Amino acid sequence: VNQQATNLVMTIDDGTGQIEARQWLDGSSGMDLEQLMEKQGVRENEWIRVLGTVKHFGGKRHFNAMVIRAVTDPHEIYFSMLEALQVHMLYTRGPPAGASQGLSNNSQYAYNAATSTSNAGSALGGFAHLPAMERKIVQHIINSAPDEEGIHVTDLTRGLGPNVNAEDVSNALDRLTEAGHIFNTIDEFHYQIST
């Protein structure tokens, strides 16, 4: 882990390879590297969950980390290994023999994480536990963002109705991103479903 003037740089490994991850720092927070890592519950050489997008800059690929958090459940480690293996196999060997139109619902999360697309036909059953605002956001993204670019936050807010508070939408988007239900696509203003 290395702190630069504008970002935190680390090398992450998912079991299939390593990639440089960057988390852009908020200059107004005034936190140094140790304080930031303590706030996120992160320590070097320990398991973490990183949510973000792959970016290309200067001919080099890196991971733009939006959320970094410590892994506390050992099952999450096994799930991550299996997910990385499945995505790797999908890209190196193609879909399994006999696979018809797409992947099963059980593998949809891994496929979405790898390809940055969504399955607009997936049910909201997995999101039934969310508060009403977050459910409305997820439903609107599913219905309105069929391509990999996702939906712009302005269009999302307008689509939720005239009486929606922009701050409530922003807070709900933050919670959905931190939980891994949605992610940023082409920039920090476009969102897509990840599960």
TORLOLO-398543 format. One line per field, with one value per residue: y, z, x of N, C-alpha, C, O in turn. Coordinates in pm, whole numbers, plus 50000, padded with zeros to 5 digits. Each point is the difference from the previous one (the first is absolute). Layout:
N
nc2 Y,...
nc3 Z,...
nc1 X,...
cac2 Y,...
cac3 Z,...
cac1 X,...
cc2 Y,...
cc3 Z,...
cc1 X,...
oc2 Y,...
oc3 Z,...
oc1 X,...
***
This chain:
195
nc2 49883,50083,50105,50012,50114,49877,49902,49873,49987,49889,49868,50001,49880,49969,50029,50194,50123,50074,50107,50126,50009,50073,50078,50043,50121,49946,50121,49974,49814,50042,49874,49935,49976,50089,50220,50061,49979,50167,50188,49979,50086,50186,49784,50104,49980,50176,49844,50013,50158,49898,50201,49881,50159,49862,50037,50148,49921,50149,49963,50156,49785,50114,49963,50032,50027,49864,49778,50111,49781,50061,49859,50012,50033,49855,50027,50170,49929,49889,50124,50108,49874,49960,50158,50022,49860,50050,50157,49942,49890,50134,50097,49878,49985,50202,50077,50004,49817,50047,50102,50023,50016,49984,50181,49836,49935,49777,49960,50004,49903,49777,49891,49993,49846,49803,49952,49978,49784,50052,49925,50083,49820,50098,49802,50080,49813,50013,50071,49786,49900,50012,50142,50087,50131,49898,49965,50175,50035,49877,50044,50171,49953,49901,50135,50086,49820,50045,50222,49951,50101,49853,50023,50141,50068,50099,49886,49955,50158,50046,49864,50114,50146,50062,49812,49975,49899,50204,50148,50049,50151,50220,50096,50069,50199,50181,50065,50121,50219,50140,50053,50183,50145,50163,50057,50066,50151,50087,49990,50186,50045,49874,49978,49858,49898,49990,50083
nc3 50000,49832,50162,49869,49846,49814,50024,50007,50057,49863,50128,49809,50177,49778,49995,49934,50183,49887,50184,49826,50220,49881,50173,49865,49990,50197,49813,49930,49879,49821,49863,50200,49919,50131,49973,49829,50021,50111,49886,49870,50162,49918,49933,50057,49775,49949,50113,49774,50088,49803,50079,49817,49952,49837,50082,49846,50063,49835,49920,50143,50043,50004,50210,49871,50139,49967,49953,50189,49951,50216,49957,49997,49793,50170,50100,50144,50190,50158,50138,50167,50180,50152,50156,50170,50172,50149,50152,50184,50163,50144,50151,50183,50144,50093,49859,50200,50016,49790,49990,50153,50015,49923,50127,50102,50067,49978,49785,50058,50201,50017,49958,50162,50160,49925,50019,50222,50035,49858,50201,49791,49905,50034,50099,50032,49889,49815,49881,49987,49992,49776,50074,50120,50162,50191,50148,50129,50178,50188,50139,50141,50187,50171,50127,50159,50124,49814,49995,49846,49832,49936,50223,49841,50103,49838,49856,50082,50013,49810,49956,50124,49837,49961,50055,49799,50198,49915,50147,49979,49840,50041,50131,49895,49896,50131,50066,49856,50002,50156,49943,49886,50114,50101,49784,50083,49883,49872,50138,50071,49780,49950,49964,50132,49879,50223,50073
nc1 50085,49873,50111,49816,50115,50028,50201,49815,50217,49858,50127,49879,49928,49970,50220,49907,49976,50180,49930,50065,50044,49823,50118,49825,50190,49908,50021,49789,50039,50132,49873,50079,50208,50158,50037,50133,50223,50099,50043,50183,50131,50096,50014,50191,50000,49871,49883,50015,49869,50036,49940,49948,50152,49929,50205,49928,50202,49972,49794,49929,50047,49805,50073,49819,50173,49822,50006,50048,50002,49990,50169,49775,49921,50029,49801,50023,50095,49886,49873,50105,50046,49839,49971,50145,49965,49840,50041,50115,49892,49895,50135,50025,49829,49993,49839,49900,50129,49939,50200,49837,49780,50206,50036,50112,49798,50002,49947,49786,49976,50008,49809,49846,50025,49924,49784,49995,49956,49835,49935,49991,50093,50199,49993,49794,49952,50126,49824,49935,50201,50005,50158,49833,50082,50061,49833,49937,50130,49983,49830,50036,50113,49897,49874,50133,50038,49879,50029,50157,49892,49844,49992,49925,50185,50117,50132,50204,50159,50112,50173,50149,50051,49786,49896,50097,50022,50044,49918,49782,49947,50027,49846,49813,50014,49980,49795,49879,50051,49922,49789,50063,49872,50117,49970,50200,49883,49838,49824,50105,50010,50178,49779,50115,49844,49998,49807
cac2 50117,50121,50119,50108,50126,50001,49868,49888,49897,49870,49886,49902,49870,49925,49858,49977,50096,50123,50126,50118,50064,50139,50064,50144,50056,50126,50090,50074,49916,50020,49873,49938,49860,49917,50036,49952,49854,49968,50032,49897,49870,49929,49985,49938,49854,49939,49994,50116,50002,50124,50022,50108,49969,49991,50117,49998,50132,49993,49865,49910,49972,50005,49987,50122,49951,50093,49959,49898,49965,49875,49881,49945,49868,49913,49951,50097,49967,49885,50046,50080,49909,49929,50099,50031,49881,49987,50104,49964,49888,50049,50073,49920,49880,50026,49948,49854,49927,49987,50125,50061,50145,50066,49923,49979,50108,49983,50053,50133,50101,49993,50044,50145,50063,49990,50063,50130,50009,49952,49919,50083,49917,49936,50039,50083,49919,50017,50135,50021,50042,50138,50105,50037,50086,49919,49909,50080,50029,49876,49972,50096,49967,49878,50032,50112,49997,49868,49985,49995,50133,50026,50117,50119,50029,50098,49928,49913,50082,50042,49883,49956,50080,50141,50028,49930,50086,49961,49955,49864,49914,49990,49913,49864,49951,49967,49874,49891,49978,49938,49862,49924,49977,50078,50047,50104,49946,50083,50105,49989,50041,49896,49882,49878,49892,49901,49869
cac3 50000,49987,49989,49918,50035,49969,50008,50073,49901,50060,49910,50050,49934,50019,49980,49858,49959,50078,49931,50084,50034,50046,50062,50001,50134,50017,50057,50115,50119,50081,50059,49941,49961,50115,50043,49899,50009,50125,49981,49916,50062,49907,50033,49891,49995,50051,49902,49989,49889,49926,49898,49910,49857,49934,49915,49920,49994,49958,49955,50115,50059,50146,50057,50068,50119,50058,50138,50051,50138,50048,49996,50135,49990,49919,49882,49893,49935,49913,49892,49910,49925,49903,49902,49913,49919,49902,49899,49924,49912,49899,49898,49936,49935,49949,50085,50012,49897,50029,50054,49902,49995,50117,50117,50098,50099,50102,49954,49944,50065,49948,49861,50001,50050,49900,49873,50026,49941,50093,49948,50030,50033,50131,50093,50113,50120,50073,50054,50079,50135,50000,50027,49883,49905,49933,49908,49885,49919,49932,49899,49891,49926,49924,49890,49915,49964,49945,49946,50101,50053,50116,49997,50064,50126,49975,49941,50105,50093,49930,49978,50126,50028,50029,50144,50054,50049,49940,50107,50034,49891,50013,50114,49964,49903,50078,50072,49901,49950,50108,50017,49881,49915,49878,49985,49901,49871,49924,50090,50133,49993,49934,50085,49943,50097,50003,50041
cac1 49915,50079,49917,50050,49935,49856,49937,50059,50032,50031,49992,49903,50010,49876,50027,50030,50102,50009,49973,50017,49873,50014,49885,50023,49983,49930,50099,49948,49989,50118,50046,50116,49982,49963,49864,49907,49992,49930,49859,49941,50023,50087,50142,50075,50009,49878,49892,49913,49904,50017,49897,50038,50001,50130,50027,50123,50062,50139,50031,50006,49870,49994,49866,49957,49928,49904,49977,50091,49963,50058,49914,49987,49937,50085,49928,50018,50127,49975,49913,50081,50086,49917,49954,50113,50025,49893,50017,50120,49966,49907,50073,50104,49945,49866,49893,50001,49926,49858,49946,49911,49999,50057,50039,49894,49990,50105,50127,49979,50082,50136,49997,49983,50120,50105,49968,49939,49868,49900,49891,49884,49885,50011,49893,50039,49996,50125,50006,49879,50036,50048,49902,49918,50073,50102,49928,49956,50119,50038,49898,50014,50121,49971,49908,50042,50142,50028,50135,50106,50029,49917,49913,50056,49933,49894,49887,49948,49924,49877,49914,49940,49882,50024,50010,50116,50106,50128,50090,49958,50046,50145,50029,49960,50099,50120,49976,49993,50136,50077,49952,50035,49883,50020,50137,50020,50044,50094,50049,49938,49860,49922,49986,49945,49976,50109,49952
cc2 50123,50120,50103,50125,49994,49866,49902,49889,49872,49894,49900,49875,49923,49850,49965,50094,50123,50120,50113,50064,50140,50045,50148,50056,50132,50093,50072,49916,50015,49873,49953,49852,49913,50027,49947,49849,49958,50026,49890,49860,49913,49998,49932,49849,49931,50006,50125,49979,50137,50007,50119,49954,49994,50120,49978,50143,49982,49861,49899,49985,50008,49992,50127,49960,50109,49972,49892,49972,49866,49887,49941,49861,49910,49944,50094,49974,49884,50039,50077,49913,49926,50094,50033,49882,49986,50103,49970,49887,50044,50069,49916,49881,50021,49942,49849,49936,49987,50125,50065,50151,50060,49903,49983,50115,49989,50061,50142,50104,50001,50051,50152,50069,50000,50082,50137,50018,49951,49914,50072,49917,49937,50056,50088,49921,50014,50136,50031,50052,50147,50098,50046,50083,49919,49901,50074,50030,49876,49968,50093,49971,49876,50033,50100,49994,49864,49982,50012,50137,50032,50123,50114,50034,50104,49934,49909,50079,50048,49885,49951,50084,50141,50030,49933,50101,49949,49949,49858,49901,49979,49906,49855,49940,49961,49866,49881,49967,49929,49855,49914,49970,50074,50042,50111,49938,50094,50118,49988,50041,49898,49874,49885,49897,49902,49863,49968
cc3 50000,49985,49915,50036,49981,50014,50083,49899,50072,49891,50063,49914,50029,49981,49856,49950,50089,49913,50099,50021,50053,50062,50012,50136,49994,50073,50124,50127,50093,50064,49930,49975,50116,50046,49902,50008,50127,49987,49920,50061,49921,50054,49884,50018,50067,49891,50005,49885,49935,49893,49915,49856,49948,49907,49925,49994,49962,49958,50112,50060,50152,50043,50077,50116,50057,50149,50035,50143,50035,49988,50140,50000,49913,49877,49882,49924,49903,49882,49897,49914,49892,49890,49900,49908,49890,49887,49913,49901,49888,49886,49931,49923,49942,50093,50005,49890,50043,50059,49892,50008,50130,50112,50094,50099,50104,49956,49947,50062,49942,49857,49994,50045,49894,49876,50012,49927,50102,49929,50038,50039,50136,50095,50110,50130,50085,50065,50090,50141,50008,50040,49869,49898,49922,49903,49875,49907,49922,49889,49880,49917,49914,49878,49900,49952,49942,49948,50111,50055,50124,49981,50076,50123,49982,49942,50103,50096,49938,49986,50126,50039,50043,50148,50066,50035,49946,50105,50044,49894,50011,50114,49968,49900,50072,50072,49903,49945,50105,50022,49878,49908,49867,49994,49896,49872,49935,50078,50133,50001,49933,50086,49923,50112,49995,50043,49933
cc1 50090,49906,50071,49921,49848,49933,50081,50021,50035,49995,49907,50010,49873,50019,50029,50108,49996,49967,50022,49863,50029,49869,50033,49964,49925,50096,49952,49994,50120,50054,50127,49971,49953,49857,49896,49984,49927,49851,49929,50016,50095,50143,50069,50004,49881,49894,49915,49902,50016,49893,50042,49996,50142,50013,50131,50053,50146,50042,50008,49861,50012,49855,49970,49909,49910,49981,50102,49957,50064,49898,49998,49940,50086,49930,50014,50129,49980,49912,50082,50091,49922,49951,50111,50031,49895,50015,50121,49969,49905,50075,50108,49945,49862,49895,50002,49915,49855,49940,49915,50010,50052,50028,49882,49998,50111,50131,49988,50090,50141,50005,49988,50127,50109,49971,49937,49868,49900,49899,49872,49880,50009,49895,50055,50001,50124,50013,49881,50030,50043,49890,49933,50077,50102,49936,49954,50117,50041,49901,50015,50126,49976,49914,50055,50144,50038,50142,50105,50038,49920,49915,50066,49917,49888,49877,49934,49910,49869,49902,49931,49879,50035,50023,50119,50108,50134,50098,49965,50046,50150,50039,49965,50099,50129,49982,49996,50139,50085,49960,50030,49882,50010,50145,50004,50052,50100,50056,49925,49853,49910,50001,49937,49986,50117,49953,49869
oc2 50010,49997,50036,49996,50056,49991,50021,49961,50000,50020,49958,50006,49983,49926,49894,49979,50014,49997,49986,50021,50021,49981,50039,49966,50078,49980,50042,50054,49987,50008,50012,49952,49923,49907,49950,49949,49904,49921,49965,49903,49877,50099,49923,49949,49889,50075,50044,49916,50103,49908,50103,49907,50062,50030,49922,50093,49922,49961,49885,50095,49950,50015,50037,49971,50107,50092,49904,50091,49918,50022,49970,49928,50032,49964,49958,50023,50006,49957,49981,50024,49989,49962,50003,50019,49971,49966,50015,50007,49954,49982,50025,49959,49912,49941,49936,50060,49972,50003,50015,50054,50031,49878,50071,50077,50102,50044,50055,50089,50106,50072,50064,50101,50094,50056,50066,50109,49956,50001,49990,50052,49927,50116,49998,50058,50000,50021,50114,50068,50053,49973,49977,49970,50016,49977,49947,49996,50009,49967,49957,50010,49998,49949,50000,50085,49924,49887,50027,50008,50083,50039,49980,49981,49994,50026,49985,49957,49997,50018,49927,49965,50028,50103,49984,50087,49883,49909,49919,49889,49887,49917,49909,49882,49899,49916,49895,49884,49905,49917,49879,49919,49953,49990,50014,49903,49997,50052,49907,49995,50018,49960,50020,50007,49965,49903,49893
oc3 50078,49916,50027,50087,50081,49994,50029,49931,50093,49896,50114,49883,50116,49995,49972,49892,50087,49879,50120,49905,50077,49944,50068,50059,49905,50118,50083,50109,50122,50092,49879,50029,49984,50031,50041,49994,49999,50049,50029,49947,50006,50053,49926,50112,50051,49904,50107,49913,50067,49920,50052,49965,50056,49924,50042,49968,50063,50021,49977,50003,50059,49919,50092,49980,50038,50082,49924,50080,49913,50016,50058,50099,49883,49902,49884,49879,49886,49887,49880,49881,49885,49883,49880,49882,49885,49883,49878,49884,49887,49883,49884,49900,49932,50103,49907,49949,50116,50029,49886,49996,50089,49985,49989,50008,50053,50084,49950,49930,49969,49963,49920,49941,49993,49941,49899,49954,50108,49877,50113,50062,50040,49990,50029,50106,50123,50083,50042,50060,50110,49981,49892,49880,49879,49891,49889,49878,49879,49888,49885,49878,49883,49891,49884,49920,50064,49981,50115,50103,50081,49887,50104,50000,50070,50044,50002,50032,50064,50015,49992,50093,50036,50033,50122,49921,50019,49973,50028,50033,49985,49984,50037,50009,49967,49998,50030,49976,49968,50035,50005,49909,49899,50098,49920,50004,50035,49966,50019,50105,49996,50052,49908,50102,49892,49983,50023
oc1 50094,49909,50114,49913,49926,49877,50117,49905,50081,49938,50018,50038,49962,49902,50056,50054,49915,50020,49978,49925,50094,49893,50095,49897,50014,50028,50081,49979,49986,50082,50014,49890,49905,49925,49895,49888,49924,49919,49886,49945,49993,50050,49938,50001,50014,50013,49958,50023,49989,49985,50041,49927,50091,49908,50085,49927,50072,50115,50037,49922,50096,49908,50073,49882,50047,49990,50018,49982,50030,49880,50105,50013,50022,50066,49995,50007,50046,50025,49983,50015,50044,49994,49976,50029,50034,49987,49994,50039,50013,49966,50031,50059,49947,50032,50049,49906,49971,49880,50043,50111,49921,49994,49900,50096,50044,50079,50098,50049,50053,50092,50068,50040,50080,50092,49977,49968,50038,49990,49953,49907,49909,49962,50119,50024,49991,50088,49983,49917,50015,49881,50053,49992,50013,50053,50011,49985,50025,50041,49989,49996,50039,50025,49959,50040,50073,50044,49967,50067,50041,49969,50062,49878,49899,49888,49878,49889,49895,49879,49902,49927,50114,50059,50002,50033,50033,50078,50089,50044,50048,50089,50075,50033,50062,50090,50056,50031,50071,50083,49983,50013,49948,50073,49907,50076,50118,50106,49921,49936,49878,50104,49922,50068,50047,50074,49943
***
